[in-house]
């Protein structure tokens, strides 16, 4: 399971300053997922962020530098994307992705428990 430890620490540090959330780290999607309030919010996959965002913002996020659609079984997975390091190098860009993920987390559906 390969993921960038420094990036995971950066996400962990950022989330630690958010009030009124519970955070669980879980190995998922071949990387490290950060579940916020029992819902997958953001994931570290190699050197990329994997973000979960409101699909209504598809056009906005698709225009961001570093955006890559998430493709599974030949189809684009709506509400998920990868962001290459160039897309979150600047603090304000990193903040954007973290905020958009947390914003959607409030209304996103939780996965069914097995």
N, CA, C and O atoms as a DFTB+ gen file, in Angstrom:
456 C
 N C O
     1  1       0.850      -1.179       0.000
     2  2       0.000       0.000       0.000
     3  2       0.893       1.239       0.000
     4  3       1.507       1.578       1.012
     5  1       0.951       1.890      -1.121
     6  2       1.858       3.019      -1.268
     7  2       1.099       4.338      -1.209
     8  3       0.174       4.586      -1.982
     9  1       1.520       5.170      -0.271
    10  2       0.995       6.528      -0.221
    11  2       2.058       7.430       0.383
    12  3       2.915       6.981       1.143
    13  1       1.990       8.684       0.043
    14  2       2.951       9.679       0.477
    15  2       2.704      10.023       1.953
    16  3       1.683      10.618       2.296
    17  1       3.633       9.649       2.805
    18  2       3.484       9.845       4.248
    19  2       3.453      11.329       4.607
    20  3       2.699      11.740       5.489
    21  1       4.269      12.129       3.927
    22  2       4.277      13.574       4.205
    23  2       2.927      14.209       3.851
    24  3       2.439      15.087       4.563
    25  1       2.338      13.757       2.755
    26  2       1.022      14.266       2.372
    27  2      -0.037      13.817       3.382
    28  3      -0.919      14.596       3.746
    29  1       0.048      12.585       3.826
    30  2      -0.883      12.092       4.852
    31  2      -0.759      12.941       6.117
    32  3      -1.767      13.289       6.733
    33  1       0.469      13.274       6.501
    34  2       0.675      14.128       7.679
    35  2       0.082      15.518       7.466
    36  3      -0.473      16.113       8.390
    37  1       0.202      16.023       6.259
    38  2      -0.348      17.354       5.938
    39  2      -1.876      17.348       6.065
    40  3      -2.460      18.276       6.624
    41  1      -2.513      16.305       5.547
    42  2      -3.968      16.177       5.663
    43  2      -4.364      16.002       7.128
    44  3      -5.290      16.655       7.609
    45  1      -3.667      15.130       7.822
    46  2      -3.932      14.866       9.239
    47  2      -3.845      16.153      10.061
    48  3      -4.707      16.435      10.893
    49  1      -2.794      16.921       9.811
    50  2      -2.588      18.190      10.527
    51  2      -3.729      19.161      10.227
    52  3      -4.264      19.793      11.139
    53  1      -4.099      19.278       8.966
    54  2      -5.167      20.205       8.582
    55  2      -6.483      19.810       9.244
    56  3      -7.185      20.657       9.796
    57  1      -6.814      18.516       9.188
    58  2      -8.073      18.053       9.783
    59  2      -8.089      18.200      11.300
    60  3      -9.157      18.357      11.892
    61  1      -6.928      18.152      11.930
    62  2      -6.868      18.253      13.394
    63  2      -7.348      19.606      13.900
    64  3      -7.674      19.747      15.079
    65  1      -7.395      20.595      13.027
    66  2      -7.838      21.935      13.428
    67  2      -9.314      22.190      13.145
    68  3      -9.813      23.289      13.390
    69  1     -10.010      21.188      12.634
    70  2     -11.434      21.338      12.333
    71  2     -12.232      20.882      13.550
    72  3     -12.016      19.791      14.076
    73  1     -13.142      21.721      13.982
    74  2     -13.958      21.418      15.159
    75  2     -15.142      20.528      14.817
    76  3     -15.633      20.523      13.688
    77  1     -15.585      19.786      15.802
    78  2     -16.832      19.017      15.741
    79  2     -16.878      17.966      14.632
    80  3     -17.916      17.771      14.001
    81  1     -15.763      17.296      14.398
    82  2     -15.761      16.162      13.470
    83  2     -15.033      14.996      14.125
    84  3     -14.183      15.184      14.995
    85  1     -15.377      13.802      13.696
    86  2     -14.611      12.627      14.101
    87  2     -13.844      12.158      12.869
    88  3     -14.362      12.164      11.752
    89  1     -12.619      11.760      13.096
    90  2     -11.745      11.353      11.999
    91  2     -11.273       9.928      12.250
    92  3     -10.829       9.590      13.347
    93  1     -11.376       9.110      11.228
    94  2     -10.857       7.756      11.284
    95  2      -9.978       7.553      10.056
    96  3     -10.361       7.912       8.942
    97  1      -8.817       6.984      10.263
    98  2      -7.930       6.662       9.147
    99  2      -8.074       5.184       8.836
   100  3      -8.083       4.337       9.729
   101  1      -8.186       4.896       7.548
   102  2      -8.426       3.524       7.141
   103  2      -7.716       3.266       5.813
   104  3      -7.742       4.111       4.918
   105  1      -7.093       2.116       5.688
   106  2      -6.457       1.762       4.422
   107  2      -7.544       1.353       3.440
   108  3      -8.246       0.362       3.638
   109  1      -7.668       2.149       2.365
   110  2      -8.699       1.931       1.345
   111  2      -8.176       2.390       0.004
   112  3      -7.273       3.225      -0.059
   113  1      -8.733       1.854      -1.071
   114  2      -8.420       2.304      -2.429
   115  2      -6.922       2.296      -2.710
   116  3      -6.435       3.113      -3.491
   117  1      -6.197       1.390      -2.088
   118  2      -4.763       1.306      -2.300
   119  2      -3.983       2.438      -1.664
   120  3      -2.830       2.675      -2.026
   121  1      -4.587       3.135      -0.730
   122  2      -3.924       4.253      -0.058
   123  2      -4.463       4.406       1.347
   124  3      -4.897       3.434       1.966
   125  1      -4.436       5.615       1.842
   126  2      -4.907       5.916       3.196
   127  2      -6.090       6.863       3.096
   128  3      -5.970       7.977       2.585
   129  1      -7.232       6.407       3.590
   130  2      -8.449       7.225       3.563
   131  2      -8.645       7.910       4.905
   132  3      -8.332       7.364       5.963
   133  1      -9.171       9.114       4.826
   134  2      -9.586       9.851       6.008
   135  2     -11.104       9.896       5.980
   136  3     -11.709      10.566       5.144
   137  1     -11.706       9.167       6.913
   138  2     -13.152       9.174       7.038
   139  2     -13.523      10.263       8.041
   140  3     -12.987      10.309       9.148
   141  1     -14.425      11.117       7.651
   142  2     -14.890      12.192       8.528
   143  2     -16.346      11.894       8.835
   144  3     -17.175      11.765       7.934
   145  1     -16.640      11.788      10.124
   146  2     -17.997      11.458      10.571
   147  2     -18.522      10.205       9.867
   148  3     -19.659      10.163       9.398
   149  1     -17.660       9.189       9.809
   150  2     -17.979       7.869       9.248
   151  2     -18.193       7.858       7.741
   152  3     -18.770       6.905       7.217
   153  1     -17.745       8.890       7.028
   154  2     -17.890       8.935       5.567
   155  2     -16.535       9.205       4.933
   156  3     -15.774      10.047       5.410
   157  1     -16.234       8.480       3.847
   158  2     -14.980       8.716       3.141
   159  2     -14.962      10.163       2.660
   160  3     -15.880      10.618       1.978
   161  1     -13.903      10.873       3.028
   162  2     -13.813      12.295       2.705
   163  2     -12.655      12.567       1.750
   164  3     -12.834      13.178       0.697
   165  1     -11.477      12.109       2.128
   166  2     -10.280      12.359       1.316
   167  2      -9.339      11.173       1.470
   168  3      -9.316      10.519       2.513
   169  1      -8.576      10.905       0.441
   170  2      -7.706       9.743       0.435
   171  2      -6.349      10.157      -0.130
   172  3      -6.259      11.034      -0.989
   173  1      -5.314       9.518       0.363
   174  2      -3.970       9.710      -0.182
   175  2      -3.648       8.463      -0.988
   176  3      -3.635       7.355      -0.453
   177  1      -3.391       8.647      -2.263
   178  2      -3.071       7.549      -3.163
   179  2      -1.754       7.889      -3.856
   180  3      -1.705       8.769      -4.715
   181  1      -0.700       7.194      -3.480
   182  2       0.656       7.515      -3.939
   183  2       0.946       8.980      -3.574
   184  3       0.957       9.320      -2.391
   185  1       1.178       9.838      -4.549
   186  2       1.447      11.255      -4.269
   187  2       0.226      12.135      -4.524
   188  3       0.306      13.358      -4.410
   189  1      -0.894      11.522      -4.865
   190  2      -2.101      12.269      -5.212
   191  2      -3.096      12.310      -4.065
   192  3      -3.119      11.434      -3.200
   193  1      -3.912      13.345      -4.084
   194  2      -5.104      13.364      -3.241
   195  2      -6.215      12.696      -4.039
   196  3      -6.287      12.856      -5.257
   197  1      -7.056      11.969      -3.379
   198  2      -8.292      11.509      -3.989
   199  2      -9.393      12.210      -3.214
   200  3      -9.553      11.995      -2.013
   201  1     -10.143      13.037      -3.899
   202  2     -11.122      13.897      -3.246
   203  2     -12.544      13.460      -3.554
   204  3     -12.853      13.001      -4.653
   205  1     -13.392      13.613      -2.559
   206  2     -14.826      13.375      -2.728
   207  2     -15.503      14.735      -2.648
   208  3     -15.386      15.439      -1.646
   209  1     -16.208      15.095      -3.706
   210  2     -16.774      16.443      -3.789
   211  2     -18.199      16.380      -4.321
   212  3     -18.628      15.366      -4.872
   213  1     -18.914      17.464      -4.149
   214  2     -20.286      17.563      -4.618
   215  2     -20.299      17.493      -6.150
   216  3     -19.676      18.331      -6.801
   217  1     -20.995      16.513      -6.736
   218  2     -21.003      16.393      -8.197
   219  2     -21.584      17.617      -8.897
   220  3     -21.361      17.800     -10.094
   221  1     -22.314      18.449      -8.186
   222  2     -22.820      19.689      -8.770
   223  2     -21.681      20.663      -9.090
   224  3     -21.866      21.615      -9.849
   225  1     -20.509      20.421      -8.510
   226  2     -19.344      21.285      -8.736
   227  2     -18.383      20.689      -9.757
   228  3     -17.224      21.098      -9.836
   229  1     -18.856      19.737     -10.527
   230  2     -18.006      19.029     -11.496
   231  2     -17.251      19.984     -12.425
   232  3     -16.040      19.848     -12.597
   233  1     -17.946      20.933     -13.013
   234  2     -17.289      21.860     -13.946
   235  2     -16.217      22.684     -13.239
   236  3     -15.136      22.899     -13.788
   237  1     -16.505      23.139     -12.044
   238  2     -15.546      23.948     -11.277
   239  2     -14.280      23.158     -10.965
   240  3     -13.173      23.629     -11.223
   241  1     -14.439      21.964     -10.415
   242  2     -13.249      21.197     -10.018
   243  2     -12.477      20.691     -11.234
   244  3     -11.253      20.575     -11.183
   245  1     -13.174      20.393     -12.317
   246  2     -12.506      19.884     -13.518
   247  2     -11.578      20.916     -14.144
   248  3     -10.676      20.556     -14.900
   249  1     -11.786      22.188     -13.842
   250  2     -10.935      23.250     -14.380
   251  2      -9.686      23.502     -13.541
   252  3      -8.804      24.257     -13.950
   253  1      -9.611      22.878     -12.375
   254  2      -8.476      23.101     -11.480
   255  2      -7.224      22.385     -11.998
   256  3      -7.298      21.292     -12.558
   257  1      -6.098      23.021     -11.799
   258  2      -4.815      22.414     -12.160
   259  2      -4.629      21.136     -11.348
   260  3      -4.893      21.114     -10.145
   261  1      -4.178      20.083     -12.001
   262  2      -3.903      18.818     -11.328
   263  2      -5.086      17.875     -11.257
   264  3      -4.931      16.731     -10.829
   265  1      -6.268      18.322     -11.665
   266  2      -7.475      17.490     -11.623
   267  2      -7.354      16.312     -12.585
   268  3      -6.956      16.479     -13.738
   269  1      -7.697      15.135     -12.105
   270  2      -7.800      13.939     -12.936
   271  2      -9.102      13.240     -12.575
   272  3      -9.352      12.986     -11.397
   273  1      -9.938      12.923     -13.558
   274  2     -11.169      12.199     -13.226
   275  2     -10.828      10.824     -12.682
   276  3      -9.808      10.240     -13.046
   277  1     -11.670      10.319     -11.825
   278  2     -11.478       8.970     -11.289
   279  2     -12.249       8.009     -12.183
   280  3     -13.473       8.091     -12.292
   281  1     -11.528       7.105     -12.814
   282  2     -12.116       6.144     -13.735
   283  2     -12.045       4.751     -13.106
   284  3     -10.975       4.291     -12.709
   285  1     -13.191       4.094     -13.023
   286  2     -13.244       2.711     -12.532
   287  2     -14.062       1.899     -13.514
   288  3     -15.173       2.283     -13.879
   289  1     -13.515       0.785     -13.935
   290  2     -14.174      -0.101     -14.907
   291  2     -14.620       0.652     -16.155
   292  3     -15.689       0.389     -16.707
   293  1     -13.789       1.588     -16.588
   294  2     -14.047       2.320     -17.814
   295  2     -15.035       3.472     -17.701
   296  3     -15.348       4.109     -18.707
   297  1     -15.531       3.752     -16.505
   298  2     -16.494       4.836     -16.318
   299  2     -15.978       5.828     -15.285
   300  3     -15.314       5.459     -14.317
   301  1     -16.303       7.107     -15.521
   302  2     -15.914       8.134     -14.564
   303  2     -16.814       8.039     -13.339
   304  3     -18.039       7.996     -13.449
   305  1     -16.188       8.007     -12.182
   306  2     -16.920       7.975     -10.920
   307  2     -17.257       9.406     -10.528
   308  3     -16.371      10.183     -10.172
   309  1     -18.518       9.748     -10.592
   310  2     -18.943      11.097     -10.197
   311  2     -18.706      11.266      -8.713
   312  3     -18.825      10.312      -7.945
   313  1     -18.382      12.439      -8.323
   314  2     -18.106      12.899      -6.966
   315  2     -16.734      12.494      -6.432
   316  3     -16.429      12.734      -5.264
   317  1     -15.906      11.884      -7.277
   318  2     -14.540      11.559      -6.882
   319  2     -13.568      12.019      -7.967
   320  3     -13.886      11.989      -9.156
   321  1     -12.389      12.439      -7.543
   322  2     -11.328      12.763      -8.497
   323  2      -9.980      12.575      -7.818
   324  3      -9.881      12.476      -6.595
   325  1      -8.970      12.529      -8.634
   326  2      -7.594      12.581      -8.148
   327  2      -7.083      13.989      -8.391
   328  3      -7.515      14.667      -9.323
   329  1      -6.165      14.419      -7.549
   330  2      -5.510      15.708      -7.740
   331  2      -4.013      15.456      -7.652
   332  3      -3.503      15.004      -6.627
   333  1      -3.320      15.755      -8.743
   334  2      -1.869      15.586      -8.775
   335  2      -1.211      16.657      -7.905
   336  3      -1.807      17.706      -7.661
   337  1       0.019      16.400      -7.434
   338  2       0.695      17.336      -6.526
   339  2       0.733      18.790      -6.993
   340  3       0.664      19.700      -6.167
   341  1       0.842      19.022      -8.299
   342  2       0.877      20.404      -8.785
   343  2      -0.418      21.148      -8.425
   344  3      -0.426      22.375      -8.328
   345  1      -1.497      20.406      -8.230
   346  2      -2.789      21.002      -7.932
   347  2      -3.007      21.383      -6.487
   348  3      -3.997      22.042      -6.166
   349  1      -2.093      20.979      -5.594
   350  2      -2.233      21.356      -4.181
   351  2      -0.912      21.793      -3.565
   352  3      -0.744      21.782      -2.346
   353  1       0.020      22.176      -4.426
   354  2       1.329      22.645      -3.971
   355  2       1.200      23.908      -3.127
   356  3       1.771      24.004      -2.040
   357  1       0.445      24.871      -3.638
   358  2       0.257      26.132      -2.923
   359  2      -0.703      25.920      -1.763
   360  3      -1.679      25.181      -1.896
   361  1      -0.440      26.561      -0.625
   362  2      -1.333      26.406       0.535
   363  2      -2.800      26.709       0.223
   364  3      -3.695      26.030       0.728
   365  1      -3.047      27.721      -0.605
   366  2      -4.439      28.077      -0.904
   367  2      -5.119      27.003      -1.765
   368  3      -6.331      26.811      -1.672
   369  1      -4.347      26.308      -2.596
   370  2      -4.917      25.228      -3.397
   371  2      -5.206      24.007      -2.520
   372  3      -6.242      23.358      -2.667
   373  1      -4.294      23.707      -1.619
   374  2      -4.516      22.610      -0.677
   375  2      -5.766      22.898       0.148
   376  3      -6.602      22.015       0.343
   377  1      -5.891      24.104       0.619
   378  2      -7.056      24.539       1.402
   379  2      -8.340      24.357       0.586
   380  3      -9.345      23.883       1.114
   381  1      -8.312      24.724      -0.671
   382  2      -9.483      24.579      -1.545
   383  2      -9.965      23.128      -1.547
   384  3     -11.145      22.865      -1.317
   385  1      -9.061      22.197      -1.802
   386  2      -9.457      20.788      -1.896
   387  2      -9.952      20.260      -0.559
   388  3     -10.932      19.518      -0.506
   389  1      -9.289      20.633       0.502
   390  2      -9.735      20.176       1.823
   391  2     -11.132      20.716       2.125
   392  3     -11.995      19.984       2.610
   393  1     -11.347      21.988       1.839
   394  2     -12.645      22.608       2.111
   395  2     -13.753      21.982       1.270
   396  3     -14.838      21.702       1.779
   397  1     -13.482      21.764      -0.003
   398  2     -14.523      21.212      -0.882
   399  2     -14.901      19.793      -0.439
   400  3     -16.062      19.398      -0.543
   401  1     -13.934      19.039       0.048
   402  2     -14.222      17.687       0.545
   403  2     -15.034      17.739       1.837
   404  3     -16.006      17.000       1.989
   405  1     -14.646      18.593       2.750
   406  2     -15.380      18.715       4.015
   407  2     -16.787      19.257       3.805
   408  3     -17.734      18.827       4.464
   409  1     -16.911      20.186       2.897
   410  2     -18.216      20.774       2.583
   411  2     -19.187      19.687       2.101
   412  3     -20.332      19.622       2.549
   413  1     -18.720      18.847       1.195
   414  2     -19.579      17.790       0.672
   415  2     -19.825      16.709       1.715
   416  3     -20.888      16.088       1.728
   417  1     -18.865      16.487       2.574
   418  2     -18.997      15.456       3.605
   419  2     -20.245      15.671       4.450
   420  3     -20.853      14.709       4.918
   421  1     -20.625      16.910       4.644
   422  2     -21.802      17.222       5.473
   423  2     -23.082      16.638       4.881
   424  3     -23.995      16.275       5.622
   425  1     -23.161      16.544       3.542
   426  2     -24.390      16.064       2.908
   427  2     -24.223      14.718       2.199
   428  3     -25.205      14.137       1.736
   429  1     -22.998      14.225       2.111
   430  2     -22.732      12.952       1.422
   431  2     -23.350      11.791       2.191
   432  3     -23.488      11.832       3.414
   433  1     -23.714      10.762       1.447
   434  2     -24.261       9.563       2.068
   435  2     -23.126       8.688       2.560
   436  3     -22.083       8.579       1.915
   437  1     -23.337       8.071       3.697
   438  2     -22.362       7.131       4.227
   439  2     -22.509       5.795       3.513
   440  3     -23.604       5.430       3.086
   441  1     -21.412       5.073       3.386
   442  2     -21.473       3.735       2.805
   443  2     -22.221       2.809       3.753
   444  3     -22.231       3.013       4.967
   445  1     -22.842       1.794       3.179
   446  2     -23.556       0.826       4.003
   447  2     -22.546       0.009       4.790
   448  3     -21.520      -0.411       4.256
   449  1     -22.845      -0.211       6.061
   450  2     -21.981      -1.028       6.908
   451  2     -22.140      -2.487       6.526
   452  3     -23.242      -2.958       6.248
   453  1     -21.010      -3.197       6.516
   454  2     -21.042      -4.621       6.172
   455  2     -21.263      -5.447       7.420
   456  3     -21.322      -6.674       7.346
